[in-house]
Amino acid sequence: MRHGIGVLVTRNSLYEGYFSLGHRMGKGYMAYPNTSVYLGDFVNDRPHGHGMLSLAEEYYIGDF
């Protein structure tokens, strides 16, 4: 079971950050194949809380 700081690479994404009991939890960085990037808080494997989402030509900073 993933727990602590680590890196998870799948066909659909790259995640670097904190894990808790097998889930992405806490601060992390997620990169997607379409060049989108999320940097911020995660809860139960999903962006949640404050973060930044960068898309091809725009970005959003705020709460998720």
Backbone as CSV, one residue per row, in Angstrom:
resi,resn,N_x,N_y,N_z,CA_x,CA_y,CA_z,C_x,C_y,C_z
1,MET,0.836,-1.170,0.000,0.000,0.000,0.000,0.889,1.244,0.000
2,ARG,0.584,2.179,-0.906,1.369,3.417,-0.985,1.093,4.290,0.234
3,HIS,2.162,4.788,0.841,2.018,5.667,1.995,3.290,6.495,2.135
4,GLY,3.139,7.814,2.228,4.295,8.705,2.304,4.482,9.432,0.990
5,ILE,5.689,9.861,0.714,5.993,10.599,-0.515,6.443,9.622,-1.595
6,GLY,5.958,9.849,-2.834,6.359,8.956,-3.907,5.945,9.456,-5.269
7,VAL,6.183,8.603,-6.268,5.861,8.890,-7.666,5.037,7.731,-8.201
8,LEU,3.969,8.052,-8.921,3.123,7.043,-9.548,3.010,7.380,-11.028
9,VAL,3.451,6.455,-11.885,3.399,6.653,-13.331,2.429,5.638,-13.912
10,THR,1.440,6.144,-14.680,0.493,5.282,-15.381,0.485,5.678,-16.852
11,ARG,-0.299,4.980,-17.663,-0.415,5.352,-19.077,-1.052,6.725,-19.240
12,ASN,-1.879,7.141,-18.261,-2.644,8.375,-18.392,-2.102,9.561,-17.608
13,SER,-1.127,9.339,-16.739,-0.663,10.460,-15.923,0.638,10.141,-15.197
14,LEU,1.205,11.204,-14.650,2.363,11.088,-13.772,2.012,11.887,-12.515
15,TYR,2.124,11.261,-11.363,1.825,11.931,-10.093,3.061,11.890,-9.216
16,GLU,3.390,13.040,-8.632,4.460,13.129,-7.644,3.875,13.825,-6.427
17,GLY,3.975,13.185,-5.280,3.454,13.817,-4.076,3.213,12.833,-2.956
18,TYR,2.259,13.173,-2.128,1.967,12.403,-0.923,0.878,11.366,-1.155
19,PHE,1.050,10.235,-0.487,0.059,9.164,-0.482,-0.321,8.862,0.961
20,SER,-1.558,8.447,1.147,-2.016,8.012,2.463,-2.932,6.810,2.273
21,LEU,-2.534,5.693,2.840,-3.313,4.448,2.757,-3.705,4.100,1.322
22,GLY,-2.769,4.292,0.399,-2.978,3.901,-0.989,-3.591,4.962,-1.879
23,HIS,-3.949,6.117,-1.341,-4.598,7.177,-2.116,-3.713,8.404,-2.207
24,ARG,-3.868,9.158,-3.303,-3.193,10.451,-3.411,-3.870,11.390,-2.410
25,MET,-3.087,11.884,-1.456,-3.620,12.750,-0.392,-2.576,13.805,-0.059
26,GLY,-3.007,15.050,0.077,-2.086,16.119,0.431,-1.565,16.825,-0.805
27,LYS,-0.402,17.415,-0.698,0.189,18.177,-1.797,0.719,17.241,-2.877
28,GLY,0.487,17.631,-4.136,0.981,16.810,-5.220,1.002,17.537,-6.547
29,TYR,1.612,16.879,-7.521,1.773,17.384,-8.877,1.299,16.288,-9.821
30,MET,0.390,16.624,-10.750,-0.128,15.646,-11.701,0.040,16.191,-13.105
31,ALA,0.680,15.418,-13.984,0.857,15.781,-15.393,0.097,14.776,-16.252
32,TYR,-0.608,15.287,-17.250,-1.440,14.469,-18.129,-0.848,14.461,-19.542
33,PRO,-1.177,13.460,-20.380,-0.618,13.354,-21.729,-0.940,14.554,-22.625
34,ASN,-2.046,15.239,-22.379,-2.426,16.381,-23.214,-1.701,17.665,-22.784
35,THR,-0.670,17.561,-22.005,0.179,18.631,-21.469,-0.473,19.443,-20.356
36,SER,-1.651,19.070,-19.884,-2.259,19.732,-18.731,-1.494,19.348,-17.473
37,VAL,-1.432,20.274,-16.525,-0.723,20.041,-15.271,-1.561,20.571,-14.121
38,TYR,-1.685,19.788,-13.058,-2.333,20.247,-11.830,-1.307,20.201,-10.706
39,LEU,-1.254,21.279,-9.942,-0.356,21.372,-8.804,-1.175,21.891,-7.640
40,GLY,-1.286,21.071,-6.588,-2.077,21.497,-5.445,-2.447,20.359,-4.534
41,ASP,-3.600,20.501,-3.887,-4.063,19.548,-2.892,-4.886,18.421,-3.514
42,PHE,-4.727,17.226,-2.944,-5.489,16.048,-3.355,-6.178,15.445,-2.142
43,VAL,-7.378,14.900,-2.352,-8.082,14.127,-1.339,-8.701,12.927,-2.054
44,ASN,-8.415,11.734,-1.584,-8.946,10.496,-2.181,-8.734,10.438,-3.694
45,ASP,-7.516,10.695,-4.132,-7.098,10.577,-5.531,-7.618,11.671,-6.452
46,ARG,-8.282,12.691,-5.932,-8.843,13.743,-6.771,-8.354,15.110,-6.327
47,PRO,-8.189,16.048,-7.277,-7.859,17.409,-6.883,-8.951,17.957,-5.963
48,HIS,-8.545,18.507,-4.832,-9.513,19.026,-3.864,-8.803,20.046,-2.990
49,GLY,-9.395,21.219,-2.867,-8.765,22.281,-2.095,-8.109,23.271,-3.031
50,HIS,-7.065,23.937,-2.566,-6.414,24.975,-3.360,-5.403,24.362,-4.326
51,GLY,-5.396,24.883,-5.557,-4.444,24.385,-6.531,-4.415,25.219,-7.795
52,MET,-3.580,24.788,-8.748,-3.458,25.452,-10.037,-3.573,24.404,-11.140
53,LEU,-4.420,24.680,-12.121,-4.568,23.821,-13.288,-4.103,24.613,-14.497
54,SER,-3.102,24.090,-15.186,-2.564,24.735,-16.366,-2.969,23.927,-17.592
55,LEU,-3.670,24.588,-18.516,-4.073,23.963,-19.770,-3.186,24.517,-20.880
56,ALA,-3.474,24.190,-22.116,-2.617,24.588,-23.229,-2.317,26.091,-23.246
57,GLU,-3.334,26.939,-23.205,-3.105,28.376,-23.310,-3.758,29.168,-22.182
58,GLU,-4.176,28.514,-21.134,-4.812,29.199,-20.021,-4.556,28.449,-18.725
59,TYR,-4.846,29.099,-17.602,-4.683,28.429,-16.312,-5.702,28.957,-15.316
60,TYR,-5.947,28.158,-14.300,-6.874,28.505,-13.232,-6.162,28.291,-11.916
61,ILE,-6.231,29.279,-11.034,-5.717,29.168,-9.678,-6.879,29.416,-8.749
62,GLY,-7.130,28.465,-7.846,-8.243,28.627,-6.926,-8.583,27.319,-6.248
63,ASP,-9.839,27.207,-5.842,-10.314,26.019,-5.130,-10.938,25.010,-6.076
64,PHE,-10.690,23.740,-5.787,-11.247,22.639,-6.580,-12.165,21.813,-5.704
